[in-house]
């Protein structure tokens, strides 16, 4: 049985990519009015749960958790699109 103490560079690259994917799942950082803003996924889920509770109380849904999950995912995807647009604009400005 052998034990490898030093990881190869390929292992390090793989770990970096996995770390980047994990951070993508936990928060989004983008600029609003020249200030950096970090939005955490947990915050989005709390807001979505609050909105689903309101929807449940007025009879718009029967399944609060399902609605909260759908709302949270929609909001998260929208924020990712905003971040991507901002990054694309920065790239265009740099290349001009």
Steps between C-alpha positions, in 0.01 A plus 500: 500500500641841408410843628545806282585802713534763231208554269566551132432833334202340329351424843552864605331629185207266557469617861505866391221438249290319761560784744391754238183300437427487873543875538272553200235308691530703820521867399507748214708816509422784261506880484208730572565873467877451525473289816571128522204302627506138614172311496502167677279218387369454853374859500314437177339186645385691811339769283338237279361320805351826628339565164361146485351543847320811380381316188372215718317738733312660211421166338737516201679173583446183697867398520715766665829309475463423131413862422792625711738270315373615160511868594848466650632329189344760269647789699841327513505446123400863441786624720746275314384654170549852640852411609581353160373814320712721723808288433433509125470881506832526686669278243367713214624820667845351552524380142390836354 
